[in-house]
């Protein structure tokens, strides 16, 4: 149940971050909350990640798989962000984004690979 609930929370957080990136109340000069670089592609990726997280929360198996795959992807995105100085495909990232992606990736990988279904 914990993994599924956490997937819903991740989903809500990502959808909020993606939508907030489009709202002028939360952005200043392309910076979400004045800290994180944002652009249309970045916002859409966050919204899609959030929707997938909520969909994955329908079962323990899918939630765990989401965290495993999602965690690895976000770790790779963080490493690419550091390596490529923030230019990844059509998205721009700054150091704060890279650190956040690294932290999210570590948490997601930990949750995904350590989760045990107590009902099985």
PyMOL commands that set and color helices and strands:
alter all, ss='L'
color gray80, all
select helices_A, chain A and resi 2-20+40-56+60-83+95-114
alter helices_A, ss='H'
color red, helices_A
select strands_A, chain A and resi 27-28+31-32+36-37+87-88+91-92
alter strands_A, ss='S'
color yellow, strands_A
deselect
rebuild
show_as cartoon
